Amino acid sequence: MLKSSNIKPPRASGNGVQEPFLIHSLAYLKAFTIARLEAHFRQTPYVRPQTPVPSEHDDSSFARYVRHAELTTEELLLLLCALAPNVVAGFFDNIVQSYLPQGGEFPEFGGVKGTNHRGTLPTGETVMFLLAGNDAGLRLRLLPLFGEGSYLFRNKILSLEAVRSGEPALSGRLMADAEYAEVFMTGRIARPRLSMQFPAEYIDTQLEWDDLVLPEGVRAQIRELESWITHQGALMQEWDMGRKLKPGYRALFYGPP
């Protein structure tokens, strides 16, 4: 459950089917952004939207993760900002443009343009503006959200792109880890392709484990790898080992093929 008393459940779609929590959460991020922009441009009182919580019946990857991680409102907003451009290319542009119909600079909002992506990619400044506006005191109190002690940054789910010396650290692009983003959006992780960054290729075989000739000690170690692949979900989530173990399983293979 989210650590917030200001919460609301996901909506149902027009046909009565409950929408995935990620879609509902992006609607919340849009409302959150509009509320901050209304207060900034039109000097209306700032009213923070209610924070959504995933239904226990929502078995989507994002819903299960948010229930497990017990994210605060601020952490959920951080994660949603990083994910939004991956789902809707012009997510922030479509909102901000209605307040700047003639165009122009809006440095308070932050954001950068990518090499291929033409929409606004959020930076740390984007999240800080949404959470604190121009309140310097609140901004200082929120800075630990972006540090190594923060849950999302400590577990490498989010990161800030490095900036040139002398520029504010929060002007770096806010990025979600590619594998986490894929799981949150699709529920699965695609096999990595052979590349300079991943110099290995998936190979299929008709052979069985019994065809593998190994010393008994090595065979036991291979079985440990197999057990981890099979049961890592239960260990990391149901047994709550995700806060104690780093993701993945590290193994060193050496010697002749």
C-alpha positions as CSV (number, residue, x, y, z in Angstrom):
1,M,0.0,0.0,0.0
2,L,1.2,3.5,-0.7
3,K,2.4,5.5,2.3
4,S,-0.2,8.2,1.8
5,S,-3.7,8.9,3.3
6,N,-4.7,10.8,0.2
7,I,-5.5,7.9,-2.1
8,K,-8.1,6.7,-4.5
9,P,-8.7,3.3,-6.3
10,P,-8.3,2.8,-10.1
11,R,-11.3,3.7,-12.3
12,A,-13.3,1.2,-14.3
13,S,-13.5,1.6,-18.1
14,G,-16.8,2.2,-19.9
15,N,-17.4,-1.5,-20.3
16,G,-16.9,-2.1,-16.6
17,V,-13.4,-3.6,-17.0
18,Q,-10.8,-2.2,-14.6
19,E,-8.0,-0.4,-16.5
20,P,-4.4,-1.4,-15.8
21,F,-2.9,0.5,-13.0
22,L,-0.2,2.0,-15.2
23,I,-2.8,3.6,-17.4
24,H,-4.7,4.9,-14.4
25,S,-1.4,6.2,-12.9
26,L,-0.5,8.1,-16.1
27,A,-3.9,9.8,-15.8
28,Y,-3.0,10.8,-12.3
29,L,0.4,12.1,-13.5
30,K,-1.4,14.3,-16.0
31,A,-3.8,15.6,-13.3
32,F,-0.8,16.3,-11.1
33,T,1.0,18.2,-13.8
34,I,-2.1,20.3,-14.7
35,A,-2.6,21.2,-11.0
36,R,1.0,22.5,-10.8
37,L,0.7,24.4,-14.1
38,E,-2.6,26.0,-13.0
39,A,-1.0,27.2,-9.8
40,H,2.1,28.5,-11.7
41,F,0.4,30.3,-14.6
42,R,-3.0,31.2,-13.3
43,Q,-2.1,31.7,-9.6
44,T,-4.9,29.4,-8.5
45,P,-4.5,27.5,-5.2
46,Y,-2.5,24.4,-5.6
47,V,-4.5,21.2,-4.9
48,R,-2.6,18.0,-5.1
49,P,-4.6,15.2,-6.7
50,Q,-5.4,12.0,-4.8
51,T,-2.7,9.4,-5.1
52,P,-3.9,6.1,-6.7
53,V,-3.3,2.7,-5.2
54,P,-3.5,-0.6,-7.2
55,S,-6.4,-2.9,-6.7
56,E,-5.6,-6.3,-5.2
57,H,-7.3,-7.8,-8.3
58,D,-4.9,-6.0,-10.7
59,D,-2.3,-8.6,-11.6
60,S,-0.3,-6.4,-14.1
61,S,3.4,-6.1,-13.5
62,F,3.3,-2.4,-12.6
63,A,0.5,-2.9,-10.1
64,R,2.3,-5.9,-8.4
65,Y,5.5,-3.9,-8.2
66,V,3.9,-0.8,-6.6
67,R,2.1,-3.0,-4.1
68,H,5.3,-4.8,-3.2
69,A,7.6,-1.7,-3.1
70,E,5.2,0.4,-1.0
71,L,6.2,3.5,-2.9
72,T,5.5,6.9,-1.4
73,T,3.6,9.5,-3.4
74,E,6.9,11.2,-4.3
75,E,8.5,8.0,-5.4
76,L,5.5,7.0,-7.5
77,L,5.6,10.4,-9.3
78,L,9.3,10.0,-10.0
79,L,8.7,6.6,-11.5
80,L,5.8,7.7,-13.6
81,C,7.7,10.7,-15.0
82,A,10.4,8.4,-16.2
83,L,7.9,6.0,-17.8
84,A,5.5,8.5,-19.3
85,P,7.5,9.3,-22.6
86,N,7.9,5.5,-23.2
87,V,4.1,5.1,-23.3
88,V,3.0,8.5,-24.9
89,A,5.7,10.3,-26.9
90,G,4.4,13.8,-26.4
91,F,3.1,13.2,-22.9
92,F,4.4,16.4,-21.3
93,D,4.4,18.5,-24.5
94,N,0.6,18.0,-24.9
95,I,0.0,19.4,-21.4
96,V,2.4,22.3,-21.3
97,Q,1.5,23.6,-24.8
98,S,-2.0,24.5,-23.7
99,Y,-0.4,27.0,-21.2
100,L,2.1,28.3,-23.7
101,P,0.1,28.6,-27.0
102,Q,2.6,31.0,-28.4
103,G,5.6,28.8,-27.5
104,G,8.5,30.2,-25.6
105,E,10.9,29.1,-22.8
106,F,9.7,27.5,-19.6
107,P,12.9,26.7,-17.7
108,E,11.2,25.9,-14.5
109,F,9.7,22.7,-16.0
110,G,13.1,21.4,-17.1
111,G,13.1,18.6,-19.7
112,V,15.4,17.9,-22.6
113,K,15.1,16.7,-26.2
114,G,16.6,13.3,-27.2
115,T,18.6,12.4,-30.3
116,N,15.7,10.5,-31.9
117,H,12.8,11.3,-29.6
118,R,11.2,14.6,-30.5
119,G,9.1,15.0,-27.3
120,T,10.2,16.4,-24.0
121,L,12.1,13.9,-21.8
122,P,11.8,14.7,-18.1
123,T,14.8,15.7,-16.0
124,G,15.2,15.9,-12.3
125,E,14.1,19.5,-12.5
126,T,10.8,18.4,-14.1
127,V,9.9,16.2,-11.0
128,M,11.1,18.9,-8.6
129,F,8.9,21.5,-10.3
130,L,5.8,19.1,-10.1
131,L,6.4,18.3,-6.4
132,A,7.6,21.7,-5.1
133,G,6.9,24.4,-7.6
134,N,9.3,27.3,-6.8
135,D,9.3,26.6,-3.0
136,A,13.0,26.6,-2.3
137,G,12.6,25.1,1.2
138,L,10.5,22.2,0.0
139,R,13.0,21.7,-2.9
140,L,15.8,21.3,-0.5
141,R,13.8,18.8,1.6
142,L,13.1,16.7,-1.5
143,L,16.7,16.5,-2.8
144,P,17.3,13.1,-1.1
145,L,14.7,11.6,-3.5
146,F,17.5,11.7,-6.1
147,G,20.3,10.4,-4.0
148,E,21.8,7.0,-3.6
149,G,19.8,6.5,-0.4
150,S,16.6,6.7,-2.4
151,Y,14.9,3.4,-2.9
152,L,14.4,3.8,-6.7
153,F,18.0,5.1,-7.3
154,R,19.6,2.7,-4.9
155,N,18.1,-0.3,-6.7
156,K,19.0,1.1,-10.1
157,I,15.4,1.4,-11.2
158,L,15.9,5.1,-12.0
159,S,19.0,7.2,-12.7
160,L,19.9,10.7,-13.6
161,E,22.0,11.2,-16.7
162,A,25.3,12.9,-15.9
163,V,25.6,16.5,-16.9
164,R,28.6,18.7,-17.8
165,S,30.7,20.1,-14.9
166,G,29.1,23.3,-13.5
167,E,25.5,22.5,-14.6
168,P,22.9,21.5,-11.9
169,A,22.8,17.8,-11.4
170,L,19.0,17.8,-11.6
171,S,19.2,19.1,-15.2
172,G,20.2,15.5,-16.1
173,R,17.6,13.4,-17.9
174,L,15.5,11.1,-15.6
175,M,15.8,7.6,-17.0
176,A,14.1,4.3,-16.1
177,D,16.1,1.1,-16.4
178,A,15.2,-0.4,-19.8
179,E,14.4,-3.8,-18.4
180,Y,12.2,-2.5,-15.6
181,A,10.4,-0.2,-18.1
182,E,9.7,-3.1,-20.4
183,V,8.4,-5.3,-17.6
184,F,6.2,-2.4,-16.3
185,M,4.7,-1.8,-19.8
186,T,4.6,-5.3,-21.2
187,G,4.9,-7.8,-18.4
188,R,8.0,-9.4,-19.9
189,I,11.6,-8.9,-20.8
190,A,12.7,-9.5,-24.4
191,R,16.0,-11.4,-24.9
192,P,18.8,-8.9,-25.5
193,R,20.2,-8.8,-29.1
194,L,23.8,-9.6,-30.0
195,S,25.7,-6.3,-29.9
196,M,28.8,-4.7,-28.7
197,Q,27.0,-4.0,-25.4
198,F,25.8,-7.6,-25.1
199,P,28.3,-9.9,-26.9
200,A,26.4,-13.1,-26.5
201,E,23.7,-14.9,-28.6
202,Y,20.9,-17.2,-27.5
203,I,21.4,-20.7,-28.7
204,D,18.7,-23.4,-28.7
205,T,19.4,-27.1,-28.4
206,Q,17.5,-30.4,-28.5
207,L,19.8,-31.9,-25.8
208,E,18.6,-32.5,-22.3
209,W,20.3,-32.0,-18.9
210,D,21.1,-35.7,-18.8
211,D,23.2,-35.3,-22.0
212,L,25.5,-32.7,-20.2
213,V,28.7,-34.4,-18.9
214,L,30.0,-32.5,-15.9
215,P,31.8,-33.1,-12.6
216,E,29.3,-33.4,-9.8
217,G,30.4,-30.2,-8.1
218,V,30.0,-28.2,-11.3
219,R,26.6,-29.8,-12.0
220,A,25.4,-28.7,-8.5
221,Q,26.5,-25.2,-9.3
222,I,24.6,-25.3,-12.6
223,R,21.5,-26.5,-10.7
224,E,21.8,-23.5,-8.4
225,L,21.6,-21.2,-11.5
226,E,18.6,-23.2,-12.7
227,S,16.9,-22.8,-9.3
228,W,17.5,-19.1,-9.3
229,I,16.0,-18.6,-12.8
230,T,13.0,-20.7,-11.8
231,H,12.3,-19.2,-8.4
232,Q,13.8,-15.7,-8.4
233,G,10.3,-14.1,-8.6
234,A,9.2,-15.8,-5.4
235,L,12.5,-15.1,-3.6
236,M,12.5,-11.4,-4.5
237,Q,8.9,-10.6,-4.0
238,E,7.0,-13.2,-1.9
239,W,10.0,-13.7,0.4
240,D,10.7,-9.9,0.4
241,M,14.4,-10.5,-0.5
242,G,14.3,-7.7,-3.1
243,R,15.4,-5.2,-0.4
244,K,18.4,-7.4,0.6
245,L,19.7,-8.9,-2.6
246,K,20.9,-7.2,-5.8
247,P,18.9,-8.2,-8.9
248,G,20.3,-10.9,-11.1
249,Y,22.7,-13.8,-10.4
250,R,26.4,-13.4,-11.0
251,A,28.4,-16.3,-12.2
252,L,31.9,-16.6,-13.7
253,F,32.5,-19.3,-16.3
254,Y,36.1,-20.1,-17.2
255,G,38.1,-22.8,-18.9
256,P,37.7,-24.4,-22.3
257,P,34.2,-24.6,-24.0
